[in-house]
Every structure is written in C-alpha cells, then in structure tokens.
Amino acid sequence: MQLLLKKVTVVSPGSKYHLKKKDILIQNGLIEKIADSININGGKVIDLKNSYISAGWVDLFADFCDPGYEHKETIESGSNAASAGGYTDVCLVPNTNPVTSTKSQVEYIRYKSGLVNLHPIGTVSKNLEGKDLSEMYDMKLSGAVAFSDGKKPVQHGGLMMKALQYIKTFDGVIIEIPEDTSIAKIGLMNEGIVSTQLGIQGKATIAESIHLHRNIELLQYTQSKLHITGISTKKSVDMIRQAKKQGLQITCSVTPYHLLYTDASLSNYNSIFKVNPPLRSEEDRKALIKGIEDGTIDCIASHHFPQDWDAKQVEFEYANDGMISLQTMLPMLLSVSDKISIEQWIHLLTDGPRSILGLPKPIIAEKEAACVTIFNPTLKWTYNDISNQSKSANSPLWNQELTGKVLATINNKHYFIHE
C-alpha cells in the first residue's frame, strides 16, 4: 500500500524532522521519503492540516480478557480499540483464565500480534496464588516483557523480595499496583468526605502508601527494577520522587482517569467511576498532574479494564471495578491541563514506556519501518456504539462529543485509517 501524508507535523525527538511540518510517503510499511512537498500517481493521499505524526504509542497495563472472559473483550476487539486509540504496542496483564503463568500462555498471546504488538506480562507468583515464584525466566525467553500479578498486587513481602532478586539475573522489571489489600479490601471508594456523605465504606490512602513504602524498601535492599502503576495519591508522588533522588531504579505511571476525575464523581453512586485504585481527592489529582509536569511520573498506563453491562449496572456495592480508556486516550489527556504540551504527552505515550520495558524506540526518518500514530488534537468525534471498537462500554465518555482524534495507526505493514 502506498500512503502519502500531506503537511503533518513530526513529533520524534530522535529525528532531524522533529517538530517540522513535512510530507511523508509510506510504502509497504516503510517510510520511503520525507520532504517539504511530495506528489504521487495512485495510492492514498491524506491531507493532514493541524495534525501530528509520532512513534506508535505504548501501553504497559491493559486487560484484553482473553482467554477466559471473552464476553468482556477479546484479543481482536482489544487490539481494534487500541489501534483506533493510536496504540501499536500493548502489554497485557496476566489475570486471564488460565493465567499467564507459563511459557505456552505467553506464546498464545504473542502469536496473536498484528497491527498491535501484544506483549504478555507474566505472573510473579504461580497461578496468581501469591505463594511461590512463577517460572519467570522461561516466560522471559518466550517473550514476556515484564512480570506482575496484575490486578492482585503481591502481598507477601518475602515473595516480592525474591522476585526482585530473581529478575536481576536477566535485567527484568516488575510492575505492581500499590495496594495493601488487608487494609483496602473492605473499601469501595476513596475514604474521605464523599464516602462519608454517601455512607460507603472507604479505602484509606494508607493502603497505598504502606504497600509502596514496603516495595521501596525492598527495592533499596535488592537494587532491582520496579515499576509502580496506577498511583493515585499525593503521598505516592512524593515517595517516588524521593526514591528517584536516592538513585533507585523505580518508575511509575498514572491512569488517564486519575488525572481527570475525583471521588466527587461518585456522588450519585455511578459505578462507571468505581475503579481500583479508587479515584481520590482533588488535592491528589492536582499532585498527579504536578508529577507529570515535573517528570516524576514516567508514562501513562491505560488500566483498560473492560466490564460487561451486567457487571456495572448493579448496586454500587456489587459492581465490578474498571474503566476502558484505550480508544479515548487522546481526548482524555488533552482535557487534563493546558500546561502540558503535546510533545510531553507524546513522550509519556512513547519513549517513556519503551524505556521502562526496554523496547526498541522507532524514529520517523527515511528508510525506517513505519511504526507511527497520526492524530489531530482539534478534531471532534462522538464516542458511541458506532465508533466504539471494544466489546465493552464502561466509559464515562459514552455518547459524548470528544476533542482530539487518532486518524491512523501504522505498524508491521498493517494500517488502521479513519475514513
């Protein structure tokens, strides 16, 4: 396929075309030519005024529910949602059935890659039981890009210490949600004024800070690599900022919905906003944005957790946690703060996660393979049954007009192009 992109602004720090407006010719998955003006006979031409092209976006924590929970999402539908949202690479949590705890399960996921590269996250503990270490090295050899117990953070300190020590032998990384479940398990939302007003049992922020403190201490002892995903409190940002100053190999990510919403969003018992870690206070939200601005937060993680209608349209107490966000990532991030530039958001979606995972960093240059995302930050579109690519619809943006649209995603000689 021959594709000509007209007048698109390049966002690629490793490229000599960075922040320049160019015509780009892509043929058979390769960037053939970049120039001020290119003309072709035949092929597809897209006029991209006010649009940008960057390296393909990477997500390091999503659930495609396959195998075992295909009524919520499949690898196919999840990949479609990801590519429509600008993603060329997605890391999948191991909380499937069977869990991603063996070489064969890692290979099952990897071999389903297409336009979207699927990167399995192997379990830390065998079968997510939190007792014994899984066969992490075998999974690493088969293509596991990181290790985590996903939605079930490791509670046993001794097991986490062994895991951090073990991955040093092959320069691995562990991804962990910061939550002490012995404190948090009885809560349904953030503990605070709103939970008191609603009469809902809350999750204290200390459930996050205690678990994070333990992991930082273990990291300091082992001198290993740790990524904390889904941080939600001001204290977490402060603790990670300090740990980085101490030279520890710690990184962190935040979800788009923790940057946008607070526990006040649950004031009418709307289960769409029931997520884990829970939405916190406005003070916490502002601290997360500050962490983006000063570089403490290394990347954005979607925590794309699909839920079927029955799992959300029940009494708040019984509703499942989770929100989908891959397809709507761009408009969500653009709504966060005017102080954060498009260039900084792109870093958080591209080089940030690639550095953590040790993935190759594509650049936009002639004769390079096209692994790119093309987007317009001002274009409006409606997120609904027609445009949604996921099997689930648990998003607070449903049936809303959004600003910021991905126009095309190209990777592995595959193309996703919005007409």
C-alpha positions as CSV (number, residue, x, y, z in Angstrom):
1,M,0.0,0.0,0.0
2,Q,1.2,3.5,-0.9
3,L,0.2,6.2,1.5
4,L,1.1,9.9,1.3
5,L,0.7,12.1,4.4
6,K,0.5,15.8,3.5
7,K,1.6,18.6,5.8
8,V,1.9,16.6,9.0
9,T,4.0,17.9,12.0
10,V,6.6,15.4,13.1
11,V,7.0,14.7,16.9
12,S,10.0,12.4,17.1
13,P,12.9,13.7,19.2
14,G,15.4,11.3,17.6
15,S,14.6,12.5,14.1
16,K,16.1,15.5,12.3
17,Y,12.5,16.3,11.3
18,H,11.3,16.8,14.9
19,L,8.6,19.5,15.1
20,K,8.8,20.2,11.4
21,K,5.8,20.1,9.0
22,K,6.5,17.6,6.2
23,D,5.0,15.4,3.5
24,I,5.7,11.7,4.3
25,L,5.4,8.8,1.8
26,I,4.9,5.4,3.3
27,Q,5.0,2.3,1.1
28,N,4.7,-1.3,2.1
29,G,5.2,-0.4,5.8
30,L,8.4,1.6,5.1
31,I,8.9,5.4,5.3
32,E,10.2,5.9,1.7
33,K,10.5,9.7,1.6
34,I,10.2,12.8,3.8
35,A,10.2,16.2,2.1
36,D,8.6,19.6,2.0
37,S,6.4,18.5,-0.9
38,I,5.8,15.1,-2.4
39,N,3.4,14.1,-5.3
40,I,2.4,10.6,-6.3
41,N,0.4,8.9,-9.0
42,G,-2.0,6.5,-7.4
43,G,-2.0,5.4,-3.8
44,K,-3.9,7.1,-1.0
45,V,-3.3,10.7,-0.1
46,I,-4.4,12.2,3.2
47,D,-4.3,15.9,3.9
48,L,-3.3,16.4,7.5
49,K,-3.5,20.1,8.3
50,N,-3.3,20.7,12.1
51,S,-2.2,17.0,12.5
52,Y,0.8,15.3,14.0
53,I,2.7,12.1,13.5
54,S,4.7,10.3,16.3
55,A,6.1,7.0,17.0
56,G,3.4,4.4,17.8
57,W,2.0,4.6,21.3
58,V,2.7,2.0,24.0
59,D,0.5,0.9,26.9
60,L,2.0,-1.1,29.7
61,F,-1.1,-2.3,31.6
62,A,-4.3,-3.4,29.9
63,D,-6.6,-6.3,30.1
64,F,-8.0,-8.0,26.9
65,C,-9.7,-10.7,29.0
66,D,-8.6,-13.4,26.6
67,P,-8.6,-16.3,27.3
68,G,-11.4,-16.9,29.7
69,Y,-13.5,-13.8,29.8
70,E,-14.2,-13.2,26.1
71,H,-17.7,-11.8,26.8
72,K,-15.9,-8.6,28.1
73,E,-13.1,-8.3,25.5
74,T,-11.2,-10.5,23.1
75,I,-7.6,-10.0,21.8
76,E,-9.2,-9.0,18.5
77,S,-11.6,-6.4,19.9
78,G,-9.0,-5.1,22.3
79,S,-6.5,-4.7,19.5
80,N,-9.0,-2.9,17.5
81,A,-9.7,-0.5,20.3
82,A,-6.0,0.0,20.8
83,S,-5.2,0.7,17.2
84,A,-8.2,3.1,17.0
85,G,-6.8,4.9,20.0
86,G,-3.3,5.2,18.5
87,Y,-1.5,2.2,20.1
88,T,1.0,0.0,18.3
89,D,2.1,-1.8,21.5
90,V,0.0,-3.1,24.4
91,C,1.2,-5.0,27.5
92,L,-1.4,-7.4,28.7
93,V,-2.0,-8.2,32.4
94,P,-1.9,-11.9,33.4
95,N,-5.3,-12.0,35.1
96,T,-6.9,-14.3,32.5
97,N,-8.2,-17.9,32.7
98,P,-5.8,-19.7,32.5
99,V,-3.5,-17.0,33.9
100,T,-0.3,-16.0,32.0
101,S,2.0,-18.1,34.2
102,T,3.6,-20.5,31.7
103,K,5.6,-20.4,28.5
104,S,2.7,-21.7,26.4
105,Q,0.3,-19.0,27.6
106,V,2.9,-16.3,26.9
107,E,3.3,-17.7,23.3
108,Y,-0.5,-17.8,22.9
109,I,-0.7,-14.0,23.4
110,R,2.4,-13.1,21.4
111,Y,1.4,-15.0,18.3
112,K,-1.8,-13.0,18.1
113,S,0.1,-9.8,17.4
114,G,-0.8,-8.0,14.2
115,L,-1.1,-4.2,13.8
116,V,-0.8,-4.1,17.5
117,N,2.3,-5.8,19.1
118,L,1.0,-7.7,22.1
119,H,3.4,-8.0,25.0
120,P,2.5,-10.5,27.7
121,I,3.1,-9.7,31.3
122,G,4.0,-12.9,33.1
123,T,2.9,-13.6,36.7
124,V,5.2,-13.1,39.6
125,S,3.6,-15.9,41.6
126,K,2.5,-19.3,40.2
127,N,-1.1,-19.1,39.1
128,L,-1.5,-15.7,40.9
129,E,-1.7,-17.5,44.2
130,G,0.9,-15.2,45.9
131,K,2.8,-18.2,47.4
132,D,5.6,-19.3,45.1
133,L,7.6,-17.7,42.3
134,S,6.5,-18.5,38.8
135,E,8.9,-19.6,36.1
136,M,9.8,-16.1,35.1
137,Y,12.9,-16.9,33.2
138,D,11.1,-19.4,30.9
139,M,8.4,-16.8,30.3
140,K,11.1,-14.1,29.6
141,L,12.7,-16.4,26.9
142,S,9.2,-16.8,25.4
143,G,8.5,-13.1,25.2
144,A,7.2,-11.9,28.5
145,V,8.1,-8.2,28.7
146,A,7.6,-7.7,32.4
147,F,6.3,-9.5,35.5
148,S,3.3,-8.7,37.7
149,D,0.4,-10.3,39.5
150,G,-1.6,-7.6,37.7
151,K,-4.8,-6.7,39.5
152,K,-3.7,-8.8,42.5
153,P,-0.7,-6.9,43.9
154,V,1.8,-9.2,45.7
155,Q,1.1,-9.1,49.4
156,H,3.8,-11.4,50.7
157,G,6.9,-9.3,51.3
158,G,9.3,-12.2,51.2
159,L,7.9,-13.3,47.8
160,M,8.3,-9.8,46.4
161,M,11.9,-9.7,47.7
162,K,12.7,-13.0,46.0
163,A,11.1,-11.8,42.8
164,L,13.1,-8.6,42.7
165,Q,16.3,-10.5,43.3
166,Y,15.5,-13.1,40.7
167,I,14.8,-10.7,37.8
168,K,18.2,-9.1,38.3
169,T,19.7,-12.2,36.6
170,F,18.1,-11.2,33.2
171,D,17.6,-7.4,33.8
172,G,13.8,-7.8,34.2
173,V,11.2,-5.4,35.6
174,I,8.3,-6.0,38.0
175,I,5.1,-4.0,37.7
176,E,3.0,-3.5,40.8
177,I,-0.2,-1.8,41.7
178,P,0.4,-0.1,45.1
179,E,-2.3,-1.6,47.5
180,D,-2.2,-3.4,50.8
181,T,-5.3,-5.5,50.4
182,S,-5.6,-6.3,54.1
183,I,-6.4,-2.6,54.6
184,A,-8.2,-1.9,51.3
185,K,-10.3,-5.0,50.8
186,I,-13.4,-3.8,52.7
187,G,-13.5,-0.4,51.0
188,L,-15.5,0.5,47.8
189,M,-14.1,4.0,47.1
190,N,-11.7,6.6,48.5
191,E,-12.1,7.2,52.2
192,G,-12.9,10.8,52.7
193,I,-15.7,13.4,52.9
194,V,-17.6,12.0,49.9
195,S,-17.6,8.4,51.1
196,T,-18.9,9.6,54.5
197,Q,-21.6,11.6,52.8
198,L,-22.6,8.6,50.7
199,G,-22.4,6.2,53.5
200,I,-20.0,4.0,51.6
201,Q,-17.1,2.3,53.3
202,G,-13.9,3.8,52.1
203,K,-10.3,2.7,51.2
204,A,-7.8,4.7,53.2
205,T,-4.9,6.2,51.3
206,I,-2.5,4.4,53.7
207,A,-3.4,1.2,51.9
208,E,-1.4,2.6,49.0
209,S,1.4,4.3,50.9
210,I,2.1,1.4,53.2
211,H,2.4,-1.0,50.2
212,L,4.5,1.5,48.3
213,H,6.8,2.1,51.3
214,R,7.4,-1.7,51.6
215,N,8.2,-2.0,47.9
216,I,10.6,0.9,48.0
217,E,12.4,-0.6,51.0
218,L,12.7,-3.9,49.2
219,L,13.9,-2.2,46.0
220,Q,16.6,-0.4,48.0
221,Y,17.7,-3.7,49.5
222,T,17.7,-5.7,46.3
223,Q,18.9,-2.8,43.9
224,S,16.5,-4.3,41.3
225,K,13.9,-2.7,38.9
226,L,10.4,-1.8,39.9
227,H,7.5,0.0,38.1
228,I,4.6,1.2,40.2
229,T,1.4,1.6,38.1
230,G,-1.8,3.3,38.9
231,I,-0.5,5.7,41.6
232,S,-3.4,7.7,42.9
233,T,-2.2,9.9,45.8
234,K,-0.1,12.9,46.6
235,K,1.9,10.9,49.0
236,S,2.8,8.3,46.4
237,V,4.1,11.0,44.1
238,D,6.2,12.4,46.9
239,M,7.6,9.0,47.9
240,I,8.5,8.1,44.3
241,R,10.1,11.5,43.7
242,Q,12.3,10.9,46.8
243,A,13.1,7.4,45.8
244,K,14.3,8.6,42.5
245,K,16.5,11.2,44.1
246,Q,18.1,8.3,46.1
247,G,19.1,6.7,42.8
248,L,16.7,3.8,43.0
249,Q,15.6,2.1,39.7
250,I,11.9,3.0,40.2
251,T,9.4,4.3,37.7
252,C,5.7,5.0,37.9
253,S,2.6,5.5,35.7
254,V,-0.8,7.1,36.2
255,T,-4.1,6.3,34.5
256,P,-5.9,9.0,32.5
257,Y,-8.9,8.8,34.7
258,H,-7.0,9.5,37.9
259,L,-5.8,12.7,36.2
260,L,-9.3,13.7,35.2
261,Y,-11.7,12.6,37.9
262,T,-12.0,12.6,41.7
263,D,-14.1,10.8,44.3
264,A,-16.7,13.5,43.8
265,S,-17.6,11.8,40.5
266,L,-19.2,9.0,42.6
267,S,-21.6,11.4,44.3
268,N,-24.6,9.8,42.5
269,Y,-23.4,6.2,43.0
270,N,-22.3,6.0,39.4
271,S,-20.5,2.6,39.1
272,I,-18.7,3.7,35.9
273,F,-16.3,5.6,38.2
274,K,-15.7,2.6,40.5
275,V,-12.1,1.7,39.8
276,N,-9.1,0.4,41.6
277,P,-7.0,2.1,42.9
278,P,-10.0,4.4,43.6
279,L,-10.5,7.9,42.4
280,R,-9.0,10.2,45.1
281,S,-9.4,13.8,46.3
282,E,-8.9,17.0,44.2
283,E,-5.6,17.5,46.1
284,D,-4.4,14.1,45.0
285,R,-5.5,14.7,41.4
286,K,-3.6,18.0,41.3
287,A,-0.5,16.3,42.8
288,L,-0.6,13.7,40.0
289,I,-0.7,16.5,37.4
290,K,2.3,18.1,39.1
291,G,4.1,14.8,38.9
292,I,3.5,14.8,35.2
293,E,4.8,18.4,34.8
294,D,8.0,17.8,36.8
295,G,8.8,14.4,35.3
296,T,8.3,12.3,38.4
297,I,5.6,10.3,36.5
298,D,7.3,8.4,33.6
299,C,4.3,7.3,31.5
300,I,0.6,6.9,31.1
301,A,-0.9,3.4,31.7
302,S,-4.5,2.9,30.4
303,H,-5.6,0.3,33.0
304,H,-8.1,-0.6,30.3
305,F,-10.3,-3.0,32.2
306,P,-13.4,-3.9,30.3
307,Q,-16.6,-4.9,32.1
308,D,-19.8,-6.2,30.6
309,W,-23.2,-4.4,31.2
310,D,-24.2,-6.8,34.0
311,A,-21.0,-6.1,35.9
312,K,-21.7,-2.4,36.1
313,Q,-25.5,-2.0,36.1
314,V,-26.0,-3.3,39.6
315,E,-26.0,-1.9,43.1
316,F,-22.8,0.0,43.7
317,E,-21.6,-2.5,46.3
318,Y,-21.7,-5.3,43.8
319,A,-20.4,-3.5,40.7
320,N,-17.0,-4.6,39.4
321,D,-14.1,-2.2,39.3
322,G,-12.8,-1.0,35.9
323,M,-13.0,1.5,33.1
324,I,-12.0,1.3,29.4
325,S,-9.7,4.0,28.1
326,L,-7.5,2.9,25.2
327,Q,-9.6,4.3,22.4
328,T,-10.3,7.6,24.2
329,M,-6.8,8.2,25.5
330,L,-6.0,11.2,23.3
331,P,-9.1,13.3,24.2
332,M,-8.8,12.3,27.8
333,L,-5.2,13.5,28.1
334,L,-5.8,16.7,26.2
335,S,-8.5,17.6,28.8
336,V,-6.2,17.3,31.7
337,S,-4.1,20.5,31.7
338,D,-3.2,23.3,29.3
339,K,0.3,23.4,30.9
340,I,1.3,20.1,29.5
341,S,2.3,20.2,25.9
342,I,1.5,17.7,23.1
343,E,5.2,16.9,22.9
344,Q,5.2,16.0,26.6
345,W,2.1,13.8,26.3
346,I,3.7,12.0,23.4
347,H,6.8,11.3,25.4
348,L,4.6,9.7,28.1
349,L,3.0,7.5,25.5
350,T,6.1,6.5,23.5
351,D,9.7,6.9,24.8
352,G,8.5,6.8,28.5
353,P,7.1,3.2,28.5
354,R,9.6,1.9,25.9
355,S,12.5,2.9,28.2
356,I,10.9,1.1,31.2
357,L,10.3,-2.1,29.2
358,G,13.5,-2.0,27.1
359,L,11.6,-1.9,23.8
360,P,13.1,-0.5,20.6
361,K,12.4,3.2,20.0
362,P,11.3,3.8,16.4
363,I,12.1,7.2,14.9
364,I,10.5,9.0,12.0
365,A,13.2,9.0,9.3
366,E,13.6,7.8,5.7
367,K,14.1,4.1,5.2
368,E,12.8,3.3,8.7
369,A,9.9,0.9,9.3
370,A,6.7,2.8,9.9
371,C,5.6,2.3,13.5
372,V,3.6,5.5,13.8
373,T,0.5,7.2,15.1
374,I,-1.2,10.1,13.3
375,F,-3.6,12.3,15.2
376,N,-5.4,15.7,15.2
377,P,-5.8,17.3,18.6
378,T,-8.6,19.6,17.5
379,L,-10.8,17.2,15.5
380,K,-14.2,16.4,17.1
381,W,-15.9,13.0,17.2
382,T,-18.6,11.1,19.1
383,Y,-17.8,8.0,21.2
384,N,-20.8,5.7,20.8
385,D,-22.0,2.3,19.6
386,I,-20.9,3.1,16.1
387,S,-17.4,4.3,16.8
388,N,-16.5,2.1,19.8
389,Q,-14.2,-0.8,18.9
390,S,-14.2,-2.5,22.3
391,K,-16.8,-5.2,23.2
392,S,-17.5,-3.3,26.4
393,A,-18.7,0.3,27.0
394,N,-17.8,1.1,30.6
395,S,-16.6,4.6,29.9
396,P,-17.7,7.9,31.4
397,L,-17.3,9.4,27.9
398,W,-20.1,7.3,26.3
399,N,-22.3,9.2,23.8
400,Q,-20.2,12.4,24.3
401,E,-18.5,14.6,21.7
402,L,-14.8,14.5,22.2
403,T,-12.0,16.7,21.0
404,G,-8.8,15.0,19.7
405,K,-8.9,12.1,17.3
406,V,-6.4,9.5,16.1
407,L,-6.5,9.4,12.3
408,A,-4.3,6.5,11.5
409,T,-2.1,3.8,13.2
410,I,0.6,2.0,11.1
411,N,2.7,-0.9,12.3
412,N,4.1,-4.2,11.0
413,K,2.9,-3.2,7.5
414,H,-0.7,-3.1,8.8
415,Y,-2.8,0.1,8.6
416,F,-5.7,1.4,10.7
417,I,-7.1,4.5,8.9
418,H,-10.2,6.5,9.9
419,E,-12.2,7.5,6.9
